[in-house]
Amino acid sequence: MRGQDTELAVIRLPLDVHDPDTRHRTEQMYAAMWSVKRALQRDARAAVDAYWAGDVRRETDAKAWRLELGLSREGMERRAYQHMENSKHLAHHVTKALVMHQADEVFETSVSRHLFPNSCGRRHGRPKVGRWWDCTRIPGRARSHTTARKWETFRLHGTLAGHLAAYRHRNLAPTVTTPEQAAALPSGARVLEQPRRMPAPIRPSGRMATGEVTPKGTPKTRAATWWDHTGALAVVFTGGCDSSRGDLVLPVRLPSGSGRWQRVLHFLNNPETWHKIDLVRRRDASAPGGWAYEAHLMVLTEGYASPATKARRDTAAHLERVGGVDGNVSNLSIVSFPSTFDPAHGDVEATRITLTDDEIAALADDRRKERGRNRALDRSRRASNPGQYHLSKRQQARSERRTTASLPERAVAVPGGARAAGKAGVPRQAYRRDALSVSYRLNRARLAEAAATAAAAKDQRARRIAETIVATHGANLTVEDCDIRTWYRWWGKALQATTPGRLITAIARECEKTSGRMLRASTFTTKLSQTCFCGEKATKTLADRVHTCTGCGLVGDRDMVSAALAAHVHVADPDEPRTARLDVAQARSTPILFHEGLQEALSSQPQRGARPTRDRTHAVAHPPQHPGGRGPLPDKTPPTGTGPTPNETRPANQRHKDHVGTVGCTDQRHPCAPGPCRHRAGITALRDDS
């Protein structure tokens, strides 16, 4: 077992499955594991329903009632073994170890989170059955660090030096023979030259010396195994308990540039730190079979950071500055001061993060492409299932004109009307029952791939912005503890352009890596957007983007003022946002000490207010001041006295310090079941209409 304080890091290793037999076996393994996972999820849902239905048994002895229903880790594993024994074909593709770890994952992600509340007293919803497209990960088993060569399921064999020797670049200097020497090469030098179709390594054969001798003095030998393989890297799976096709060997493809070789050396140079492998697939329309496969290797070491990154973080850790962050729907404002609030130790620094003209144009182009792909998918589905859709009004009028003119009826290939449904509005045929063409599946994979690419680009942008902010303002920042879900109820998918939640999460992560921390302050105890430096109350609606104080006469940008006030917030308990208080005495002296710098920082051009529009999203909230859920019109300013703005007065729900984001979980619940836990870990979600 690994130590409790041991750091973990994950590296993704692309796998080559160009061989038809290898790809077919991999697809069969995923199909078998999805069957097991679906059966376990159905069993878990039925057992949970029985648990909440047995009121008397639950009130008498809840633990005994759970054990009787099999709502435990061991109970889920026994169910998995029973499914495998009853279904003989599963033994040809998976092993008991894979089935056991799949049962453990279902118990942890579905059953345990529903039955037992977290530190905040919340539970997840009723377990539900996933879809085939959601089955993208097969959990593996960690190796034993106490017993030599005990590592079940997926195993990574080979060495980095052997991979370099097998696929070294033709222009690589002969003096470079070790991975350490390759990592020292200048930027731009090619290290590896891997073919497009990588051959699978061959299992070692023959006899290997054990280092011992028999009583007669002859050396002892044993049969060679994969543990003796020192060549190119490959992920090996035994292929199933009853398989006669040998081991499943998946070659590993490494990045060939020297700029990334240092990262590869950090993770793969020491096989003793390799801990666990999960087999993962992702949608790729250009890959054979529509899926690209990866091995997520968990390594017992810290994450890799380049020398430039380490130097930048070390410099940022010694800035000795404190700052505040104000998240908005359209921008992000940051203002920082010296930690001593002495002008002799530094000046005021202010930064505003907004979308550039190029980014806005790129977003518009991406949205146009997405609309085109969605329309193509809708046309393809309608053409493949014409009986499930009505004719549009124009098509009906055309048909009536032809009938009146005594013309033959013309068949409509693509009906443009609504879906055929009953009186309750439920479609007569479920969407999953529709016939889908090959082009539909290909376009759907391209749409999912484009969405994943866009999400990765947003993550990369958030990381770059976080690095710049921490390098400029330091690693000790404070932000209001707002609930991003409230913003989504009012503005909907418009937030996916600026991604404020993604930016704040990236800044918090960068602060932790720079030996600092981003603190969260409750909006109930601080009210930064409704307060001035002098301590007077400055009530503003969301449409008021300029801060104007009637007490001291301060005029400035609303977001910058809130960010500057956040730097004066003190939190008694860093893990509890409700303990945050604004230091009014310190805030009053700041405009006097930093008069010129603060006035320049707060007098930036105010941004246009982002107000919720009519029918922006179907999930818009119904605030008390607007019965029926209608927000103010786009060209109208909310009337005075309509109450505080929704995104700045509703704080985030209390959550544990480990829950740094929010992950959504909605499902139908049993009447006796507790309320579901609603979290979100990101604000971009992929949707599949299959």
DOLUM-541715 format. One line per field, with one value per residue (C-alpha): residue in one letter; x, y, z negated. Coordinates in Angstrom, 2 decimals, always signed. Each point is the difference from the previous one (the first is absolute). Layout:
REM DOLUM-541715
type: A  ...
east: X  ...
north: Y  ...
up: Z  ...
REM end
This chain:
REM DOLUM-541715
type: M  R  G  Q  D  T  E  L  A  V  I  R  L  P  L  D  V  H  D  P  D  T  R  H  R  T  E  Q  M  Y  A  A  M  W  S  V  K  R  A  L  Q  R  D  A  R  A  A  V  D  A  Y  W  A  G  D  V  R  R  E  T  D  A  K  A  W  R  L  E  L  G  L  S  R  E  G  M  E  R  R  A  Y  Q  H  M  E  N  S  K  H  L  A  H  H  V  T  K  A  L  V  M  H  Q  A  D  E  V  F  E  T  S  V  S  R  H  L  F  P  N  S  C  G  R  R  H  G  R  P  K  V  G  R  W  W  D  C  T  R  I  P  G  R  A  R  S  H  T  T  A  R  K  W  E  T  F  R  L  H  G  T  L  A  G  H  L  A  A  Y  R  H  R  N  L  A  P  T  V  T  T  P  E  Q  A  A  A  L  P  S  G  A  R  V  L  E  Q  P  R  R  M  P  A  P  I  R  P  S  G  R  M  A  T  G  E  V  T  P  K  G  T  P  K  T  R  A  A  T  W  W  D  H  T  G  A  L  A  V  V  F  T  G  G  C  D  S  S  R  G  D  L  V  L  P  V  R  L  P  S  G  S  G  R  W  Q  R  V  L  H  F  L  N  N  P  E  T  W  H  K  I  D  L  V  R  R  R  D  A  S  A  P  G  G  W  A  Y  E  A  H  L  M  V  L  T  E  G  Y  A  S  P  A  T  K  A  R  R  D  T  A  A  H  L  E  R  V  G  G  V  D  G  N  V  S  N  L  S  I  V  S  F  P  S  T  F  D  P  A  H  G  D  V  E  A  T  R  I  T  L  T  D  D  E  I  A  A  L  A  D  D  R  R  K  E  R  G  R  N  R  A  L  D  R  S  R  R  A  S  N  P  G  Q  Y  H  L  S  K  R  Q  Q  A  R  S  E  R  R  T  T  A  S  L  P  E  R  A  V  A  V  P  G  G  A  R  A  A  G  K  A  G  V  P  R  Q  A  Y  R  R  D  A  L  S  V  S  Y  R  L  N  R  A  R  L  A  E  A  A  A  T  A  A  A  A  K  D  Q  R  A  R  R  I  A  E  T  I  V  A  T  H  G  A  N  L  T  V  E  D  C  D  I  R  T  W  Y  R  W  W  G  K  A  L  Q  A  T  T  P  G  R  L  I  T  A  I  A  R  E  C  E  K  T  S  G  R  M  L  R  A  S  T  F  T  T  K  L  S  Q  T  C  F  C  G  E  K  A  T  K  T  L  A  D  R  V  H  T  C  T  G  C  G  L  V  G  D  R  D  M  V  S  A  A  L  A  A  H  V  H  V  A  D  P  D  E  P  R  T  A  R  L  D  V  A  Q  A  R  S  T  P  I  L  F  H  E  G  L  Q  E  A  L  S  S  Q  P  Q  R  G  A  R  P  T  R  D  R  T  H  A  V  A  H  P  P  Q  H  P  G  G  R  G  P  L  P  D  K  T  P  P  T  G  T  G  P  T  P  N  E  T  R  P  A  N  Q  R  H  K  D  H  V  G  T  V  G  C  T  D  Q  R  H  P  C  A  P  G  P  C  R  H  R  A  G  I  T  A  L  R  D  D  S
east: +0.00  +1.15  +0.48  -2.84  +2.02  +1.47  -0.62  -1.67  +0.22  -1.51  +1.47  -1.99  +1.66  -1.57  -0.38  +0.33  -2.92  +0.41  +0.02  -3.58  +0.23  +1.34  -2.66  -2.74  +1.14  +0.14  -3.50  -1.29  +1.57  -1.75  -3.30  +0.34  +0.90  -2.92  -2.35  +1.36  -0.21  -3.56  -1.10  +1.63  -1.62  -3.40  +0.58  +1.14  -3.08  -2.35  +1.78  -0.10  -3.73  -0.53  +2.12  -2.10  -3.24  +0.81  -0.75  -0.30  +3.17  +1.92  -1.07  +0.71  +3.50  +1.04  +3.40  -1.41  -2.66  +2.67  +2.09  -3.02  -0.74  +3.63  +0.58  +3.66  +3.27  +0.11  -3.64  +0.57  +3.04  -2.03  -2.64  +2.71  +1.40  -3.49  -0.62  +3.30  -0.74  -3.50  +1.19  +2.61  +1.16  +1.33  +2.80  +1.44  +0.56  +0.43  +1.39  -1.37  +2.41  -1.51  -3.54  +0.88  +1.42  -2.98  -2.27  +2.10  -0.34  -3.79  -0.21  +2.14  -1.53  -3.66  -0.91  +2.31  -0.61  -3.74  -0.23  +2.60  +0.13  +3.24  +1.46  -2.63  -2.86  -0.86  -0.68  -0.01  -3.19  -1.37  +2.41  -0.74  +1.06  +2.53  +0.26  +2.37  +1.67  +0.72  +1.94  +3.43  +2.10  +0.89  +1.54  +3.12  +1.59  +2.95  +3.20  +1.28  +3.02  +0.68  -0.08  +2.23  -1.65  -3.54  -2.01  -3.28  -2.10  +1.83  +3.77  +2.56  +3.09  +3.23  +2.36  +0.49  +3.56  -1.28  -2.57  +2.71  +2.21  -2.86  -1.26  +2.91  -0.02  +2.30  +1.59  +0.57  +3.66  +1.62  +1.24  -3.60  -0.75  -1.93  -3.28  +1.87  +2.22  -3.03  -1.68  +3.01  -0.27  -0.86  -3.52  -0.93  +2.11  -1.89  +0.45  -2.32  -1.07  -3.04  -1.77  -3.61  -0.89  +2.03  +0.65  -0.96  +2.98  +0.53  -0.16  +3.44  +0.67  +2.59  +1.42  +1.21  +2.59  -1.34  +3.39  -0.25  +1.66  -1.22  +1.60  +2.04  +1.39  -1.90  -1.70  -3.74  -2.13  -3.65  -2.23  +0.17  -3.06  -1.07  +1.82  +3.24  -0.93  +2.34  -0.83  -2.64  -2.82  -3.31  -3.17  -0.71  -3.27  -0.33  -3.07  -2.51  -0.25  -1.12  +1.66  +2.19  +1.23  +2.91  +0.77  -1.42  +2.99  -0.57  +3.12  +0.59  +0.74  +2.13  +0.49  +3.13  +1.03  +2.76  -2.11  -2.41  +2.63  +0.77  -3.60  +0.13  +3.24  -1.62  -2.83  +1.41  +3.67  -0.61  -2.26  -0.16  -2.30  -2.56  -3.11  -3.18  -1.31  -3.52  -0.95  -1.81  -1.53  -1.19  -1.99  +2.14  -1.72  +3.28  +1.10  -0.91  -3.20  -0.70  +1.90  +3.52  +1.43  +2.27  +1.61  -0.24  +3.00  -0.06  +3.50  +1.09  +1.69  -0.86  -1.17  +2.54  +0.94  +2.54  +2.97  -1.58  -3.24  +1.84  +1.92  -3.19  -1.84  +2.95  +0.03  -3.75  +0.25  +2.32  -2.10  -1.61  -3.17  -3.70  -2.75  -3.65  -1.82  -3.44  -1.63  -2.54  -2.05  +2.01  +3.37  +2.34  +1.53  +3.05  +1.50  +2.93  +1.95  +3.22  -0.64  +1.02  -2.28  +2.98  +0.55  +3.74  -0.15  -1.87  -2.80  -3.51  -0.28  -3.24  -0.87  -3.18  -0.53  -2.41  -0.49  +2.07  -1.39  +1.76  -1.48  -3.49  +0.35  +1.26  -2.92  -2.48  +1.61  -0.11  -3.66  -0.80  +1.71  -1.77  -3.38  +0.79  +1.00  -3.15  -2.20  +1.74  -0.63  -3.66  -0.46  +1.72  -2.20  -3.17  +1.01  +0.68  -3.26  -2.60  -2.90  +0.84  -0.44  -2.92  +0.11  +0.73  -2.63  +1.65  +0.19  -3.66  -1.06  +1.97  -1.67  -3.45  +0.70  +1.06  -3.13  -2.21  +1.72  -0.53  +3.75  +1.53  +1.12  +3.72  +1.87  +1.84  +3.48  +0.70  -3.11  +0.50  -2.73  -0.09  +0.68  -2.97  -1.20  -3.04  -2.38  +2.43  +2.77  +2.04  +1.51  -1.64  +3.39  +3.01  +2.94  +2.24  -2.19  +0.61  +1.96  +3.26  +2.04  +3.76  +0.36  -2.06  +2.32  +3.04  -1.32  -0.98  +3.52  +1.40  -2.28  +1.06  +3.65  -0.37  -1.64  +2.81  +2.58  -1.73  -0.10  +3.72  +0.73  -1.96  +1.94  +3.28  -1.10  -1.05  +3.38  +1.92  -2.12  +0.42  +3.77  +0.06  -2.26  +1.94  +3.32  -1.26  -2.18  +1.47  -1.46  -2.14  -3.34  -3.59  -3.15  -3.70  -1.57  -2.68  -2.08  +0.70  -3.20  -1.99  +1.77  -0.93  -3.67  +0.03  +2.43  +0.08  +2.62  +1.26  +2.44  +1.75  +1.67  +1.74  +0.04  +0.32  -0.19  +2.75  +2.24  -0.53  +0.69  +3.22  +1.16  -0.70  +1.99  +2.92  -0.03  +0.31  +2.91  +1.71  -0.14  -3.01  -3.75  -3.11  -2.43  -3.76  -2.03  -3.73  -2.08  -2.32  +2.75  +2.02  -2.37  +2.92  -2.07  -2.28  +2.70  +2.48  +3.51  -1.35  -2.33  -3.18  -2.59  -0.09  -3.05  +0.19  -1.97  +1.69  -0.45  +2.00  +3.59  +1.38  +0.58  -1.10  +0.17  -2.11  +2.10  +3.59  -0.72  +2.07  -0.78  +1.47  -0.65  -2.33  +2.02  +3.34  -1.38  -1.30  +3.34  +1.91  -2.30  +0.50  +3.69  -1.04  -2.05  +1.24  -1.20  +0.15  -0.38  +1.42  -2.32  -3.15  -1.00  -2.56  +2.82  +1.15  -0.18  +0.94  +2.66  -1.70  +2.78  +2.62  -2.25  -0.50  +3.73  +0.66  -1.39  +2.21  +3.20  -0.45  -1.82  +1.45  +0.54  -3.38  -1.83  +1.69  -0.87  -3.65  -0.58  +0.29  -2.67  -3.09  -1.33  -3.50  -2.34  -0.94  -3.69  -2.16  -2.20  -3.47  -0.12  +3.80  -0.15  -2.63  +1.71  -0.40  -0.95  -3.27  +1.09  -2.59  +0.20  -0.84  -2.94  -0.01  +3.77  +0.24  +3.19  +0.37  -0.03  +3.36  -0.45  -1.62  +1.68  -1.42  -2.08  +1.36  -0.77  -0.37  +2.29  +3.61  +1.49  -0.28  +3.58  +1.65  -2.25  -0.59  +3.06  +1.14  -1.43  +2.20  +2.38  +3.05  +3.41  +0.77  -2.94  +1.75  -2.61  -3.39  -1.22  -3.62  -2.11  -3.72  -2.28  -3.44  -0.09  -1.95  -2.57  +1.78  +3.46  +1.83  +0.57  +2.67  +3.35  +0.51  +3.59  +1.75  +3.63  +0.01  -2.35  +0.41  -1.92  -0.07  -3.35  -0.71  -3.39  +0.43
north: +0.00  +3.53  +2.53  +2.30  +3.14  -1.26  +2.38  -1.30  +1.17  -1.35  -0.11  -0.89  -2.48  -0.35  -3.63  -1.36  -2.27  +0.01  -3.80  -1.21  -2.97  +2.16  +2.65  -2.65  -1.53  +3.43  +0.85  -3.35  +0.68  +3.37  -1.59  -2.66  +2.55  +2.19  -2.98  -0.61  +3.66  +0.34  -3.12  +1.26  +3.42  -1.60  -2.20  +3.00  +2.00  -2.85  -0.62  +3.71  +0.15  -3.02  +1.61  +3.18  -1.99  -2.08  +2.64  -2.35  -1.92  +3.21  +1.59  -3.18  -0.75  +1.87  -1.67  -3.52  +0.96  +1.30  -3.14  -2.18  +1.90  -0.17  +3.76  -0.35  -0.31  -3.74  -0.35  +1.82  -2.17  -3.16  +1.28  +0.62  -3.52  -1.44  +1.91  -1.24  -3.61  +0.09  +1.56  -2.39  +2.24  +2.64  -2.33  +0.18  +3.76  +1.11  -1.34  -0.14  +2.74  +2.41  -0.93  +0.49  +3.49  +0.94  -1.00  +2.10  +3.01  -0.37  -0.25  +3.08  +2.23  -1.03  -1.89  +1.51  +3.60  -0.56  -1.81  +1.90  +3.83  +1.88  +2.45  +2.58  -2.42  -0.45  -3.13  -0.84  -1.00  -3.45  -2.21  +0.03  -2.11  +1.58  -0.15  -1.78  +3.26  +0.79  -3.23  +1.44  -1.30  -3.48  +0.24  -2.04  -1.35  +1.60  -1.94  -1.27  +1.87  -2.64  -3.14  -0.10  -0.43  +0.00  +2.20  -1.19  +1.20  +2.56  +0.13  +2.28  -1.97  +1.20  +2.82  +3.53  -0.84  -2.98  +2.16  +2.50  -2.78  -1.44  +3.27  +2.44  +2.69  -0.40  +3.43  -0.58  +0.19  -3.39  +1.33  +0.31  -3.45  +0.64  +1.82  +2.50  +0.99  +0.36  +2.28  +2.33  +0.61  +3.52  +0.91  -1.14  -3.17  -3.16  -2.93  -2.74  -1.17  -2.20  -1.58  +0.74  -3.59  -1.13  -3.76  -1.74  -1.19  -3.74  -1.74  -1.16  -3.69  -2.47  -0.44  +2.69  -0.46  +0.53  +0.59  -3.18  -3.39  -3.52  -2.39  -1.38  +3.44  +0.69  +3.41  +0.11  +1.32  +0.89  +0.69  +3.55  +2.23  +3.53  +1.20  -0.74  +2.25  +3.01  +1.21  +2.43  +0.97  -1.84  -0.53  -3.72  -1.67  -3.75  -0.12  -1.69  -3.14  -2.27  +1.67  -1.99  +2.97  +0.85  +3.28  +3.29  +2.23  +3.73  +1.93  +3.38  +3.10  +2.67  +3.64  +0.30  +3.61  +0.79  +2.76  -2.63  -2.63  +1.46  -0.58  -3.58  -0.55  +1.30  -2.56  -3.06  -0.23  -1.83  -3.09  -0.38  +3.07  -1.40  -0.64  -0.52  +0.02  +0.80  -0.73  +3.04  +0.69  +3.26  +0.80  +0.52  +0.06  -0.47  -3.06  -3.52  -1.00  +3.59  -0.29  +0.91  -1.95  +1.22  -1.41  +2.30  -0.93  +1.06  +0.68  +0.39  +3.33  +3.68  +1.60  +1.21  +3.68  +1.38  +2.02  +3.20  -0.77  -0.70  +3.29  +1.94  -1.54  +0.60  +3.66  +0.31  -1.61  +2.81  +2.92  +0.58  +1.44  -0.47  +0.45  -0.43  -1.56  +1.01  -2.50  +1.25  -1.41  +1.90  +0.68  -0.69  +2.83  -0.32  +2.69  -0.60  +1.98  -0.58  -2.29  +2.81  +2.53  +2.37  +1.98  -0.25  -3.78  +0.11  +1.57  -1.06  -2.57  -0.44  -2.47  -0.64  -3.22  +0.33  -1.63  +1.54  +0.77  -3.05  -2.24  +1.40  -0.63  -3.53  -0.71  +1.24  -2.22  -3.02  +0.62  +0.24  -3.33  -1.60  +1.17  -1.44  -3.35  -0.13  +0.79  -2.73  -2.48  +0.97  -0.37  -3.39  -1.28  +1.24  -1.56  -3.37  +0.08  +1.85  -1.79  +1.53  +3.63  +2.03  +2.22  +3.65  +2.63  +0.82  -3.67  -0.49  +3.02  -1.30  -3.40  +1.63  +2.08  -3.10  -1.82  +2.91  +0.10  -3.76  -0.60  -3.23  +0.04  +0.58  -1.86  +2.22  -1.35  +2.28  +1.05  +3.31  -0.13  -0.94  -3.43  -2.38  -0.06  -0.91  +2.29  +0.35  +1.16  -3.19  -1.21  -3.14  -1.52  +0.63  +1.71  -2.93  -2.18  +2.09  -1.34  +1.92  +0.14  -0.34  +3.68  +0.92  -1.94  +1.52  +3.55  -0.64  -1.17  +3.10  +2.21  -1.68  +0.25  +3.71  +0.61  -1.85  +2.02  +3.25  -1.01  -0.83  +3.37  +1.78  -1.89  +0.99  +3.63  -0.05  -1.40  +2.63  +2.79  -1.42  -0.10  +3.64  +1.13  -1.82  +1.21  +3.59  +0.11  -2.76  -3.22  +1.42  +1.01  +0.28  -0.51  +0.16  -3.39  +0.29  -2.82  -0.43  -2.01  +3.16  +1.73  -2.84  +0.28  +3.62  +0.06  -3.60  -1.11  +3.56  -0.72  -2.62  +2.81  +1.61  -3.05  +1.92  -3.16  -1.65  +3.06  +0.25  -3.72  +0.27  +3.00  -1.86  -3.00  +2.20  +1.74  -3.36  -1.03  +3.30  -0.59  +2.28  -0.29  +1.61  +0.70  +0.16  +2.68  -0.26  +2.69  +0.16  +1.16  +2.21  +1.44  +1.33  +1.15  +2.08  +1.57  +2.85  +0.51  +2.47  -2.64  +1.57  -2.08  +0.53  -1.85  -0.93  -2.16  -2.31  +2.55  +2.63  -0.56  +3.18  +0.23  +3.39  +0.65  +2.79  +0.04  +0.49  +0.77  -2.89  -0.83  -3.06  -3.17  -2.27  -3.21  +1.62  +1.46  -3.42  -1.64  +2.67  -0.45  -3.77  +0.56  +1.49  -3.04  -2.12  -3.59  -1.50  -3.56  -0.52  -2.97  +1.90  +2.97  +1.23  +1.06  +2.68  +3.62  +3.23  +2.04  +3.39  +1.87  -1.26  +0.65  +3.64  +0.67  -1.58  +2.90  +2.40  -2.05  -1.14  +3.06  +0.30  -3.71  -1.02  +2.70  -1.13  -3.63  +0.73  +2.44  -2.58  +0.00  -1.65  -3.05  -0.33  -1.64  -3.59  -0.17  -3.08  +0.18  -1.34  -3.76  -0.24  -3.55  -2.50  -0.35  +3.66  +0.53  +1.58  +2.88  +1.52  +3.42  -1.47  -2.40  -2.57  -0.06  +3.00  +1.98  +3.67  +0.83  +0.38  +3.75  +0.78  +0.83  -1.81  +2.40  +1.36  -2.08  -3.31  -1.65  -1.18  -1.48  -3.78  -0.94  +1.94  -0.57  -3.73  -1.69  -3.46  -2.78  -1.22  -2.65  -1.86  +1.39  -2.96  +0.81  +2.71  +0.29  -1.39  -3.17  -0.34  -2.94  +0.02  -2.99  -1.09  -0.86  -2.40  +1.74  -1.28  +0.83  +3.15  +2.91  -0.43  +1.70  +2.57  +0.92  +1.16  -0.50  +1.95  +2.13  -1.68  -3.19  -2.21  -1.13  -3.09  -0.52  -3.75
up: +0.00  +0.74  -2.76  -0.98  +0.72  +3.25  +2.90  +3.13  +3.59  +3.22  +3.48  +3.11  +2.34  +3.49  +1.12  +3.54  +0.93  +3.79  +0.14  +0.76  -2.37  -2.85  +0.58  +0.12  -3.29  -1.63  +1.19  -1.28  -3.39  -0.19  +1.05  -2.71  -2.68  +1.02  -0.39  -3.49  -0.95  +1.27  -1.89  -3.21  +0.35  +0.43  -3.05  -2.02  +0.96  -0.92  -3.31  -0.89  +0.72  -2.25  -2.71  -0.11  +0.27  -3.11  -2.59  -2.95  +0.79  +0.64  -3.27  -1.96  +1.31  +3.13  +0.28  -0.16  +2.55  +2.39  -0.38  +0.65  +3.21  +1.08  -0.23  -0.89  +1.85  -0.54  +0.98  +3.31  +0.71  -0.57  +2.40  +2.59  -0.40  +0.35  +3.23  +1.37  -0.91  +1.45  +3.24  +1.36  +2.84  -2.41  -1.07  +3.54  -0.19  -3.63  -3.25  -3.51  -1.01  +2.57  -1.06  -3.67  +0.53  +2.16  -2.89  -2.39  +2.29  +0.23  -3.78  -0.59  +2.70  -0.29  -3.17  -2.61  +1.07  -0.13  -3.34  -2.00  -0.12  +0.42  -2.50  +1.02  -0.59  +3.67  +1.98  +3.68  +1.77  +0.70  +1.97  +3.70  +2.96  +2.31  +3.79  +2.30  +1.01  -3.66  -0.51  +0.75  -2.89  -1.21  -3.47  -0.63  -3.12  -1.74  -0.31  -3.32  -1.33  -2.65  +2.14  +3.06  +3.40  -1.33  +2.32  +1.45  +2.98  +2.17  -0.32  +1.62  +1.05  +1.55  -0.82  +1.23  +1.01  +1.99  +1.75  +0.91  +1.36  +2.09  +1.51  -0.12  +2.68  +2.97  -0.59  -3.71  -0.95  -0.71  -3.33  -1.27  -1.38  -3.24  -0.73  -2.19  +2.92  +2.27  -2.54  +0.07  +3.75  +1.18  +1.00  +3.50  +0.04  +0.96  -2.37  +1.27  +3.43  -0.58  +3.00  +0.76  -0.83  -2.94  -0.29  -3.21  -2.08  -0.20  -3.34  -1.21  +0.45  -1.23  -3.48  -2.36  -2.76  -3.53  -1.63  -2.09  +0.37  -0.54  -2.55  +2.91  +0.75  +3.23  +0.42  -0.49  +2.85  +0.58  +2.95  +1.36  -0.56  +0.85  -3.11  +1.85  +2.93  +0.20  +3.52  +1.24  -2.35  +0.33  -2.06  -0.48  -0.97  -0.48  +2.27  -2.26  -2.07  +2.85  +2.98  +2.35  +2.05  -2.24  -1.73  +1.16  +0.73  +0.71  +1.14  -1.62  +2.08  -1.70  +1.05  +2.12  -0.64  -2.46  -1.53  -1.34  -0.69  -3.42  -1.04  +1.31  -1.91  -3.19  +0.12  +1.77  -0.91  -3.30  +0.35  -3.79  -0.18  +2.46  -2.03  +2.02  +3.58  +1.18  +3.59  +1.45  +3.38  +1.57  +3.10  +3.10  +3.38  +1.89  -2.01  +1.15  -1.74  -1.10  -3.30  -1.08  -2.95  -2.76  -3.12  -3.01  -2.10  -3.64  -1.28  -3.62  +0.49  +0.18  +3.22  +2.51  +0.12  +2.44  -1.29  +1.35  -1.84  -3.24  +0.29  +0.71  -2.95  -2.30  +1.00  -0.50  -3.45  -1.15  +1.29  -3.44  +1.44  -0.79  +2.51  +0.78  +2.91  +1.22  +2.32  +2.45  +2.84  +2.62  -1.64  -2.89  -2.04  -2.27  -2.27  -2.36  -2.60  -1.95  -2.94  -2.37  +1.78  +0.04  +3.22  -0.55  +0.53  +3.29  +1.96  +0.89  +2.80  +1.94  +2.75  +1.95  +1.95  +2.91  +3.35  +2.76  +3.45  +1.43  -2.70  +0.60  +3.74  -0.63  -2.35  +2.60  +2.61  -2.32  -0.79  +3.71  +0.61  -2.94  +1.27  +3.41  -1.50  -2.14  +2.99  +2.00  -2.82  -0.18  +3.77  -0.03  -2.85  +1.71  +3.31  -1.65  -2.01  +2.10  -1.66  -3.39  +1.11  +1.27  +3.06  -0.48  +0.76  +3.29  +0.99  -0.96  +2.06  +2.97  -0.32  -0.13  +3.11  +1.91  -1.13  +1.07  +3.40  +0.43  +0.08  -1.27  -3.61  -0.43  -2.71  -2.48  -0.74  -2.97  -1.99  -1.73  -2.64  -3.64  -1.41  +0.00  -3.60  -2.04  -1.84  -2.90  +2.34  -0.42  +3.32  +1.28  +0.62  -2.21  +1.63  -0.82  +2.20  +3.11  +2.93  +0.39  +3.18  +0.23  +0.87  -3.08  -2.27  +1.68  -0.32  -3.61  -0.77  +1.69  -2.05  -3.25  +1.02  +0.80  -3.38  -1.79  +1.94  -0.92  -3.69  +0.07  +1.62  -2.73  -2.66  +1.64  +0.19  -3.65  -1.04  +1.95  -1.47  -3.51  +0.40  +1.07  -2.85  -2.72  +1.40  -0.15  -3.12  -2.13  -1.34  -2.83  +1.49  -1.21  +2.04  -0.81  -0.61  +2.68  +1.39  +3.73  +0.35  -0.72  +2.84  +2.32  -0.95  +1.13  +2.91  +1.17  +2.48  +0.48  -2.83  +2.11  +1.93  -3.00  -2.34  -3.30  -2.09  +2.01  -0.40  -3.77  -0.42  +2.04  -2.06  -3.24  +1.22  +1.05  -3.39  -1.76  +2.23  -0.82  -3.77  -0.41  -0.10  +1.39  -2.83  +0.48  -1.75  -0.56  +1.67  -3.01  -2.37  +2.38  +2.66  +2.01  +2.97  -2.28  -2.19  +0.42  -1.39  -2.52  -1.40  +1.32  +1.81  +3.76  +1.31  +3.67  +2.35  +2.46  +2.79  -1.94  +1.09  -1.61  -3.73  -1.39  -3.72  -1.49  -3.15  +1.21  +3.66  +1.36  +3.61  +1.66  +1.86  -1.93  +0.54  -0.84  -3.23  -1.06  +0.82  -1.97  -3.00  +0.16  -0.73  -3.38  -1.06  -2.89  -0.40  -3.49  +1.27  +3.51  +0.50  -0.98  +2.26  -2.56  -2.34  +2.47  -1.11  +1.75  -1.83  +0.29  -1.84  +2.41  +2.99  -1.06  -0.06  +3.39  +2.15  -1.98  +0.25  +3.61  +1.32  +3.51  +0.67  -1.36  +1.95  +3.20  -0.68  -0.82  +2.86  +2.77  +2.64  -1.51  +1.78  +1.35  -2.45  +0.73  -0.76  +0.39  +3.07  +0.59  +0.43  +0.02  -1.24  -1.02  -3.40  -0.96  -3.62  -1.12  -2.26  -2.33  +1.68  +3.41  -0.20  +2.77  +0.39  +2.37  -0.33  +0.98  +3.67  +1.78  +0.53  -3.33  -3.28  -3.03  -2.09  -3.24  -3.04  +1.80  -2.51  +0.06  +3.12  +0.28  +0.76  -2.80  -2.99  +0.20  -1.46  +0.88  -2.10  -2.79  +1.27  -1.21  +0.77  +2.23  +2.26  +2.00  +2.79  +0.54  +1.72  +1.05  -0.95  +0.71  +0.05  -1.05  -3.66  -2.09  -2.19  -3.11  +1.27  -1.13  +2.31  +2.65  -0.20  +2.72  +0.80  +3.14  +0.90  +3.19  +2.03  +3.35  +0.63  +3.07  +1.24  +2.05  +1.61  +0.46
REM end
